[in-house]
Amino acid sequence: MVEKRAGRTACKILQNRQIADGIFEIVLQWPKILHRPIAGQFVNLYCSHKGRLLPRPISVCEIDEDKLHLVYAVLGKGTAEFTTFQAGGLIDLLGPFGNGFSLEGKPGRALLVSGGVGTPPMVELAKQLKARGWELDVVCGFRSQSYLVEQLSRYGTVHIATDSGTEGFSGNVIELLDHEALSGDTLFACGPGPMLKGVQTWAKAKGIPAQLSLEERMGCGFGACVGCVTKIITDNESGFIYKKVCKDGPVFPAAEVLFQ
């Protein structure tokens, strides 16, 4: 079932379930009228509550034929409302938006590095890379509880790090990369800023080209509000320009990103 609502598309909810503490997966019927998302893009989901006008940007986890898998963390009233939505109902969606990961190049060995809710985009990315003949090592960092490991294991070797040490390696993803002596021909990463900054430094030291998917708080999600800018290195007087994460990103070459 598909309905159009003021430019948005009302998508049928096929499933909405908890997969970890504070983490939910919602599966939507993907309308054929919308173009198929690529790995690294996101969609805007809208609440039903009239007092919550701004959309919530959610990264594409996986697109499976006509099913869109989205994984979200409950961080506020909007995402908490999403947890109450039932299968068979409708949710308003706009998108997909943003520039995803570039998958060009001769297949080799890829490193996929994620932290927390930066893990869901790795599923579709891993699927697309594997289909192109890449060999994959997937490094996932969590506070204490992992998720999506089964899905990622279909496409490559998964390495888990937890801050608490309750699962996998005790430490962060950078420490795990060194502990396992992992390397590759290219690196893809998604996660919080401090993790991405560490990955950027690590990849530069190893001489590995990398792409980073930035996590920023977004207002509109499509470049109108200028609420999610980041510094990108350029050859001008200040040494950088601002670009919009939602429209120009969220994926940028690691060498271009200037972290604070």
Residue frames relative to the residue before (quaternion, step in Angstrom):
aa qw qx qy qz dx dy dz
M 1.0000 0.0000 0.0000 0.0000 0.00 0.00 0.00
V 0.0160 0.7919 -0.6082 0.0521 3.57 -0.87 1.01
E 0.0026 -0.7775 0.6288 -0.0097 3.54 -0.96 0.91
K 0.3273 -0.7198 0.5728 0.2157 3.57 -1.17 0.60
R 0.0022 -0.7938 0.6072 -0.0339 3.56 -0.89 0.99
A 0.8230 -0.2547 0.1317 0.4904 3.57 -0.33 1.30
G 0.7830 -0.3122 0.1546 0.5152 3.56 0.81 1.03
R 0.6449 0.4783 -0.3239 0.5005 3.57 1.21 -0.37
T 0.3156 -0.7069 0.5911 0.2266 3.52 -1.34 0.20
A 0.2862 -0.7434 0.5801 0.1701 3.57 -0.82 1.00
C 0.1191 -0.8286 0.5469 0.0139 3.54 -0.43 1.25
K 0.4870 -0.6587 0.4942 0.2910 3.54 -1.10 0.75
I 0.3449 -0.7208 0.5694 0.1929 3.54 -0.99 0.93
L 0.2197 -0.7949 0.5571 0.0970 3.56 -0.71 1.14
Q 0.7895 -0.0671 0.0789 0.6049 3.57 1.12 -0.68
N 0.0343 0.7657 -0.6419 0.0228 3.57 -1.17 0.63
R 0.1970 0.8135 -0.5123 0.1923 3.57 -0.22 1.25
Q 0.4928 -0.6328 0.5101 0.3106 3.54 -1.25 0.49
I 0.1323 -0.8127 0.5646 0.0570 3.59 -0.87 0.96
A 0.7699 0.0110 -0.0305 0.6373 3.61 1.30 -0.16
D 0.6992 -0.4381 0.3254 0.4618 3.59 -1.24 0.09
G 0.8544 0.0394 -0.0699 0.5134 3.57 -0.58 1.18
I 0.6507 0.4796 -0.3039 0.5042 3.59 1.30 0.19
F 0.0487 -0.8093 0.5850 -0.0216 3.57 -0.83 1.05
E 0.2234 -0.7304 0.6267 0.1547 3.52 -1.30 0.53
I 0.0718 -0.7703 0.6330 0.0267 3.53 -0.88 1.01
V 0.1667 -0.7837 0.5952 0.0616 3.56 -0.90 1.00
L 0.1048 -0.8106 0.5761 0.0085 3.56 -0.75 1.11
Q 0.4732 -0.6113 0.5400 0.3329 3.52 -1.23 0.48
W 0.2919 -0.7919 0.5149 0.1505 3.56 -0.56 1.18
P 0.3663 -0.7617 0.4889 0.2158 3.61 -0.58 1.12
K 0.4944 -0.6686 0.4734 0.2906 3.56 -0.96 0.82
I 0.5877 0.5904 -0.3734 0.4082 3.59 1.19 -0.40
L 0.6791 0.4319 -0.2840 0.5212 3.61 1.22 -0.29
H 0.4914 -0.6639 0.4601 0.3257 3.56 -1.02 0.72
R 0.5926 -0.6116 0.4069 0.3306 3.53 -1.15 0.73
P 0.4415 -0.7009 0.4841 0.2820 3.63 -0.79 0.94
I 0.2824 -0.7105 0.6077 0.2146 3.53 -1.29 0.40
A 0.6726 -0.5107 0.3476 0.4073 3.56 -1.21 0.46
G 0.7622 0.3383 -0.2745 0.4787 3.54 -0.82 1.04
Q 0.5915 0.5495 -0.3798 0.4517 3.58 1.24 -0.20
F 0.2374 -0.7576 0.5896 0.1486 3.56 -1.33 0.18
V 0.2685 -0.7238 0.6040 0.1979 3.54 -1.34 0.22
N 0.3949 -0.6741 0.5653 0.2648 3.54 -1.28 0.39
L 0.1202 -0.7677 0.6263 0.0628 3.56 -0.88 0.99
Y 0.2487 -0.7927 0.5472 0.1017 3.55 -1.02 0.87
C 0.4508 -0.6720 0.5257 0.2625 3.53 -1.10 0.80
S 0.4917 -0.6298 0.5078 0.3220 3.54 -1.29 0.32
H 0.5767 0.6068 -0.3633 0.4090 3.58 1.14 -0.64
K 0.4579 -0.7302 0.4418 0.2491 3.59 -0.66 1.13
G 0.6541 0.5243 -0.3175 0.4432 3.59 1.17 -0.43
R 0.6843 0.4218 -0.2770 0.5264 3.59 1.27 -0.08
L 0.0663 -0.8662 0.4952 -0.0035 3.52 0.29 1.32
L 0.6669 0.5148 -0.3194 0.4338 3.58 0.99 -0.76
P 0.4530 -0.6860 0.4921 0.2863 3.58 -1.00 0.78
R 0.3589 -0.6778 0.5884 0.2561 3.53 -1.34 0.24
P 0.2873 -0.7659 0.5470 0.1778 3.62 -0.59 1.10
I 0.0384 -0.7969 0.6020 -0.0336 3.56 -0.79 1.08
S 0.4283 -0.7137 0.4947 0.2500 3.59 -0.76 1.04
V 0.5034 -0.6172 0.5108 0.3237 3.53 -1.16 0.66
C 0.2579 -0.7609 0.5786 0.1406 3.56 -0.77 1.05
E 0.7752 -0.1955 0.1690 0.5764 3.56 0.82 -1.00
I 0.1533 -0.7417 0.6429 0.1142 3.52 -1.15 0.69
D 0.0308 -0.8181 0.5698 -0.0711 3.55 -0.46 1.28
E 0.7837 -0.2092 0.0662 0.5811 3.54 -0.06 1.38
D 0.7968 -0.2374 0.1721 0.5283 3.63 -0.42 -1.13
K 0.5826 0.5635 -0.3738 0.4510 3.60 1.20 0.46
L 0.1772 -0.7703 0.6076 0.0773 3.56 -0.89 1.02
H 0.1664 -0.7861 0.5913 0.0689 3.57 -0.67 1.14
L 0.0123 -0.7803 0.6245 -0.0325 3.56 -0.83 1.06
V 0.1206 -0.7789 0.6122 0.0628 3.57 -0.98 0.84
Y 0.0029 -0.8216 0.5672 -0.0569 3.57 -0.74 1.07
A 0.3601 -0.6958 0.5804 0.2221 3.51 -1.26 0.59
V 0.4224 -0.6821 0.5337 0.2673 3.57 -1.05 0.76
L 0.0424 0.8412 -0.5298 0.0997 3.55 -0.25 1.33
G 0.8117 0.0272 0.0098 0.5833 3.57 1.20 -0.34
K 0.7746 -0.3589 0.2373 0.4636 3.56 -1.28 -0.21
G 0.6376 0.5486 -0.3374 0.4226 3.59 1.03 -0.73
T 0.7186 0.4163 -0.2526 0.4966 3.57 0.76 -1.01
A 0.5825 0.5501 -0.3784 0.4636 3.59 1.16 -0.48
E 0.6245 0.5270 -0.3379 0.4670 3.60 1.06 -0.70
F 0.6065 0.5699 -0.3596 0.4221 3.59 1.00 -0.77
T 0.6369 0.5568 -0.3414 0.4096 3.60 0.99 -0.76
T 0.6562 0.5203 -0.3134 0.4478 3.61 1.20 -0.42
F 0.5277 0.6443 -0.4112 0.3706 3.59 1.25 -0.28
Q 0.2678 -0.7941 0.5361 0.1011 3.55 -0.93 0.98
A 0.6119 -0.5312 0.4388 0.3884 3.54 -1.26 0.51
G 0.7274 0.3773 -0.3111 0.4814 3.56 -0.95 0.92
G 0.6339 0.5174 -0.3292 0.4713 3.57 1.25 -0.37
L 0.4583 -0.6675 0.5176 0.2767 3.54 -1.37 -0.08
I 0.0574 -0.7620 0.6426 0.0550 3.54 -1.23 0.57
D 0.4328 -0.7070 0.5006 0.2496 3.56 -0.95 0.89
L 0.0516 -0.7961 0.6018 -0.0366 3.53 -0.96 1.02
L 0.0532 -0.7571 0.6500 0.0394 3.54 -1.19 0.67
G 0.5797 0.5716 -0.4242 0.3964 3.55 -0.90 0.88
P 0.5313 0.0781 -0.7570 -0.3723 1.50 -2.40 -0.77
F 0.2766 -0.7640 0.5712 0.1166 3.53 -1.29 0.59
G 0.7540 0.4529 -0.2980 0.3709 3.49 -1.41 0.18
N 0.4709 -0.6273 0.5389 0.3070 3.49 -1.38 0.20
G 0.2957 -0.7839 0.5259 0.1468 3.55 -0.74 1.06
F 0.7351 -0.3834 0.3149 0.4620 3.53 -1.32 -0.32
S 0.3731 -0.6888 0.5722 0.2428 3.55 -1.12 0.71
L 0.1670 -0.8129 0.5557 0.0498 3.56 -0.75 1.09
E 0.3617 0.7431 -0.4889 0.2791 3.57 1.21 0.41
G 0.6067 0.5805 -0.4170 0.3480 3.53 -1.24 0.41
K 0.6138 -0.5540 0.4230 0.3706 3.53 -1.29 0.43
P 0.5096 -0.6636 0.4436 0.3211 3.63 -0.83 0.90
G 0.0800 0.7663 -0.6324 0.0805 3.53 -1.12 0.81
R 0.6660 -0.4220 0.3571 0.5008 3.57 -0.87 -0.96
A 0.1391 -0.7995 0.5830 0.0388 3.56 -0.81 1.07
L 0.2440 -0.7191 0.6319 0.1549 3.50 -1.22 0.70
L 0.0966 -0.7648 0.6357 0.0408 3.56 -0.84 1.03
V 0.0293 -0.8205 0.5691 -0.0453 3.58 -0.55 1.17
S 0.0603 0.8178 -0.5662 0.0830 3.58 -0.72 1.05
G 0.1476 -0.7654 0.6179 0.1032 3.49 -1.35 0.37
G 0.8577 0.0085 -0.0212 0.5136 3.58 -0.86 0.98
V 0.8298 -0.1440 0.1270 0.5241 3.56 -0.83 -1.02
G 0.4840 0.6029 -0.4619 0.4346 3.56 1.24 0.40
T 0.5246 0.6617 -0.3923 0.3648 3.58 1.29 -0.12
P 0.6194 0.5868 -0.3734 0.3642 3.68 0.80 -0.79
P 0.6724 0.4913 -0.3449 0.4331 3.69 0.80 -0.75
M 0.5665 0.6197 -0.3807 0.3874 3.58 1.21 -0.42
V 0.5754 0.6082 -0.3846 0.3887 3.61 1.14 -0.53
E 0.7092 0.4224 -0.2631 0.4993 3.59 0.75 -1.01
L 0.6166 0.5424 -0.3447 0.4547 3.59 1.05 -0.73
A 0.6642 0.5010 -0.3039 0.4643 3.59 0.89 -0.93
K 0.6370 0.5331 -0.3255 0.4518 3.57 0.97 -0.84
Q 0.7059 0.4646 -0.2767 0.4575 3.58 0.85 -0.96
L 0.6404 0.5141 -0.3308 0.4650 3.60 1.01 -0.73
K 0.6472 0.5243 -0.3167 0.4538 3.58 0.94 -0.91
A 0.6492 0.5253 -0.3109 0.4539 3.56 1.01 -0.82
R 0.6903 0.4511 -0.2663 0.4991 3.58 1.23 -0.49
G 0.6398 -0.5858 0.3057 0.3925 3.57 1.28 0.19
W 0.4527 0.6906 -0.4531 0.3359 3.60 1.24 0.23
E 0.3154 -0.6724 0.6279 0.2326 3.55 -1.32 0.50
L 0.1772 -0.8446 0.5045 0.0254 3.58 -0.81 1.01
D 0.0733 -0.6948 0.7101 0.0880 3.46 -1.32 0.68
V 0.1233 -0.8017 0.5843 0.0279 3.57 -0.70 1.13
V 0.0991 -0.8028 0.5879 0.0011 3.56 -0.59 1.22
C 0.0298 -0.8259 0.5610 -0.0484 3.57 -0.50 1.22
G 0.1463 -0.7902 0.5910 0.0694 3.54 -0.89 0.97
F 0.0099 -0.7840 0.6199 -0.0310 3.56 -0.99 0.94
R 0.5928 -0.5449 0.4380 0.3997 3.55 -1.27 0.27
S 0.8156 -0.1485 0.1154 0.5472 3.57 0.77 -1.01
Q 0.7942 0.2513 -0.1065 0.5428 3.61 1.08 -0.68
S 0.2997 -0.7735 0.5355 0.1588 3.56 -0.73 1.07
Y 0.0006 -0.7684 0.6390 0.0362 3.55 -1.34 0.25
L 0.7872 0.3017 -0.2783 0.4602 3.55 -1.31 0.55
V 0.3608 0.7520 -0.4844 0.2638 3.58 1.23 0.24
E 0.6343 0.5402 -0.3350 0.4400 3.60 0.96 -0.84
Q 0.6657 0.4992 -0.3058 0.4628 3.58 0.92 -0.89
L 0.6868 0.4899 -0.2883 0.4531 3.59 0.89 -0.93
S 0.6203 0.5758 -0.3354 0.4137 3.56 1.10 -0.71
R 0.5461 0.6163 -0.3994 0.4030 3.60 1.22 -0.31
Y 0.7814 0.3744 -0.1516 0.4757 3.56 1.12 -0.68
G 0.8220 -0.0380 0.0415 0.5667 3.61 1.14 -0.33
T 0.6345 -0.5043 0.4174 0.4109 3.53 -1.35 -0.16
V 0.2100 -0.8015 0.5531 0.0864 3.57 -0.67 1.13
H 0.1046 -0.7662 0.6335 0.0261 3.54 -0.98 0.99
I 0.1491 -0.8219 0.5482 0.0406 3.59 -0.67 1.09
A 0.0626 -0.7552 0.6515 0.0360 3.53 -1.10 0.84
T 0.0532 -0.7843 0.6170 0.0363 3.59 -1.01 0.79
D 0.5416 -0.6253 0.4594 0.3234 3.55 -1.06 0.79
S 0.7061 0.4787 -0.2499 0.4581 3.55 1.04 -0.86
G 0.4074 -0.7189 0.4671 0.3147 3.58 1.20 -0.46
T 0.4502 0.7138 -0.4348 0.3142 3.59 1.26 0.18
E 0.7915 0.1152 -0.0617 0.5971 3.57 1.23 -0.37
G 0.8426 0.1212 -0.1068 0.5138 3.55 -0.94 0.90
F 0.7971 -0.2460 0.2329 0.4999 3.53 -1.15 -0.80
S 0.3494 -0.7284 0.5508 0.2096 3.58 -0.97 0.83
G 0.6313 0.4849 -0.3758 0.4744 3.55 -0.28 1.28
N 0.6223 -0.5422 0.4035 0.3949 3.56 -1.26 -0.35
V 0.7169 -0.4783 0.2939 0.4133 3.57 -1.28 0.21
I 0.6119 0.5420 -0.3621 0.4480 3.61 1.04 -0.62
E 0.6536 0.5020 -0.3021 0.4791 3.55 0.97 -0.87
L 0.6495 0.5118 -0.3146 0.4661 3.58 1.03 -0.76
L 0.6089 0.5511 -0.3510 0.4498 3.60 0.99 -0.77
D 0.6956 0.4559 -0.2657 0.4875 3.57 0.96 -0.89
H 0.6411 0.5464 -0.3219 0.4322 3.57 0.99 -0.86
E 0.7414 0.3780 -0.2023 0.5163 3.58 1.01 -0.85
A 0.3398 -0.7634 0.4782 0.2704 3.59 1.35 -0.06
L 0.2220 0.8042 -0.5173 0.1908 3.57 0.96 0.90
S 0.0366 0.7736 -0.6320 0.0295 3.53 -1.20 0.60
G 0.0095 -0.8052 0.5929 0.0012 3.54 -1.27 0.08
D 0.6105 -0.5595 0.4239 0.3667 3.52 -1.36 0.03
T 0.7805 0.0026 0.0014 0.6251 3.55 1.24 -0.47
L 0.2243 -0.7771 0.5797 0.0980 3.55 -1.24 0.52
F 0.1055 -0.7589 0.6412 0.0419 3.52 -1.11 0.84
A 0.0224 0.8254 -0.5621 0.0476 3.60 -0.81 0.91
C 0.0137 0.7613 -0.6481 0.0126 3.52 -1.27 0.64
G 0.4147 0.6939 -0.5094 0.2950 3.55 -0.86 0.94
P 0.7444 -0.3820 0.2784 0.4716 3.59 -1.26 -0.23
G 0.7172 -0.5045 0.2977 0.3773 3.54 -1.24 0.60
P 0.6811 0.4857 -0.3183 0.4460 3.65 0.74 -0.92
M 0.6384 0.5111 -0.3304 0.4712 3.58 1.03 -0.72
L 0.6730 0.4987 -0.3032 0.4543 3.58 0.89 -0.91
K 0.6111 0.5380 -0.3471 0.4655 3.58 1.06 -0.69
G 0.6551 0.5049 -0.3006 0.4750 3.56 1.01 -0.83
V 0.6431 0.5133 -0.3121 0.4748 3.57 1.01 -0.83
Q 0.6209 0.5497 -0.3331 0.4487 3.57 1.00 -0.84
T 0.6754 0.4875 -0.2851 0.4743 3.58 0.90 -0.97
W 0.6589 0.5195 -0.3034 0.4515 3.58 0.94 -0.93
A 0.6816 0.4906 -0.2893 0.4593 3.58 0.86 -0.97
K 0.6357 0.5254 -0.3310 0.4586 3.60 0.99 -0.78
A 0.6620 0.5086 -0.3034 0.4593 3.58 0.95 -0.88
K 0.7085 0.4391 -0.2485 0.4934 3.59 1.11 -0.70
G 0.4272 -0.7148 0.4531 0.3183 3.59 1.25 -0.24
I 0.4647 0.6715 -0.4399 0.3737 3.56 1.17 0.62
P 0.3855 -0.7074 0.5320 0.2605 3.65 -0.68 0.95
A 0.0646 -0.8267 0.5584 -0.0237 3.56 -0.91 0.91
Q 0.1981 -0.7246 0.6457 0.1370 3.49 -1.35 0.50
L 0.1635 -0.7974 0.5782 0.0562 3.55 -0.92 0.96
S 0.2033 -0.7406 0.6282 0.1245 3.56 -0.97 0.92
L 0.2623 -0.8182 0.4987 0.1143 3.56 -0.39 1.28
E 0.2640 -0.7267 0.6124 0.1651 3.53 -1.16 0.71
E 0.1355 0.7777 -0.6000 0.1298 3.58 -0.61 1.16
R 0.5150 -0.6094 0.4953 0.3436 3.55 -1.16 0.57
M 0.1370 -0.8154 0.5618 0.0258 3.57 -0.70 1.14
G 0.3652 -0.7088 0.5588 0.2280 3.52 -1.19 0.64
C 0.8220 0.1884 -0.0832 0.5309 3.55 0.29 -1.30
G 0.3722 -0.7511 0.4719 0.2733 3.59 1.02 -0.77
F 0.7865 0.2788 -0.1845 0.5192 3.63 1.19 -0.04
G 0.7389 -0.5090 0.2205 0.3825 3.57 1.07 0.75
A 0.5440 0.6576 -0.3916 0.3438 3.59 1.20 0.00
C 0.7587 0.4338 -0.2146 0.4361 3.58 0.94 -0.88
V 0.2815 -0.7867 0.4999 0.2279 3.62 1.27 -0.27
G 0.3975 0.7480 -0.4477 0.2864 3.56 0.98 0.82
C 0.7491 0.3696 -0.1937 0.5145 3.59 1.24 -0.10
V 0.2302 0.8103 -0.5117 0.1688 3.58 0.95 0.83
T 0.0990 -0.7609 0.6384 0.0615 3.53 -1.28 0.53
K 0.5099 -0.6516 0.4711 0.3057 3.56 -1.20 0.53
I 0.0787 -0.7778 0.6235 0.0081 3.54 -0.92 1.04
I 0.4790 -0.7019 0.4550 0.2661 3.55 -0.77 1.09
T 0.1242 0.7719 -0.6156 0.0992 3.54 -1.00 0.91
D 0.5336 -0.6335 0.4647 0.3131 3.56 -1.29 0.31
N 0.4064 0.6598 -0.5426 0.3241 3.54 0.16 1.33
E 0.7731 -0.3763 0.2269 0.4574 3.59 -1.27 -0.02
S 0.7365 0.4032 -0.2301 0.4920 3.59 0.95 -0.84
G 0.4743 -0.6975 0.4208 0.3338 3.56 1.22 -0.37
F 0.7893 0.1678 -0.1123 0.5799 3.57 1.26 0.03
I 0.1741 -0.7171 0.6541 0.1661 3.50 -1.41 0.21
Y 0.4510 -0.6562 0.5217 0.3062 3.55 -1.28 0.27
K 0.0365 -0.7698 0.6367 0.0277 3.54 -1.06 0.82
K 0.4954 -0.6618 0.4841 0.2868 3.54 -1.22 0.62
V 0.4470 -0.7076 0.4797 0.2633 3.55 -0.75 1.07
C 0.6866 0.5099 -0.2989 0.4234 3.60 0.90 -0.87
K 0.7723 0.3537 -0.1779 0.4968 3.59 0.99 -0.81
D 0.7421 0.3718 -0.2131 0.5153 3.59 0.85 -0.96
G 0.7170 0.3072 -0.1878 0.5969 3.56 1.25 -0.48
P 0.4819 0.1726 -0.6829 -0.5212 1.50 -1.96 -1.53
V 0.6268 0.5374 -0.3497 0.4427 3.61 1.25 -0.17
F 0.0110 0.7787 -0.6255 0.0475 3.56 -0.94 1.03
P 0.5544 -0.5479 0.4810 0.4013 3.59 -1.20 0.39
A 0.5481 -0.6563 0.4041 0.3249 3.58 -0.82 0.99
A 0.6539 0.5478 -0.3195 0.4126 3.58 0.98 -0.81
E 0.6763 0.5118 -0.2895 0.4437 3.61 1.21 -0.41
V 0.6309 0.5748 -0.3303 0.4031 3.59 1.16 -0.52
L 0.1667 -0.7688 0.6129 0.0748 3.55 -0.92 1.01
F 0.1796 -0.7976 0.5705 0.0786 3.57 -0.33 1.26
Q 0.5526 -0.6185 0.4496 0.3316 3.55 -1.16 0.64
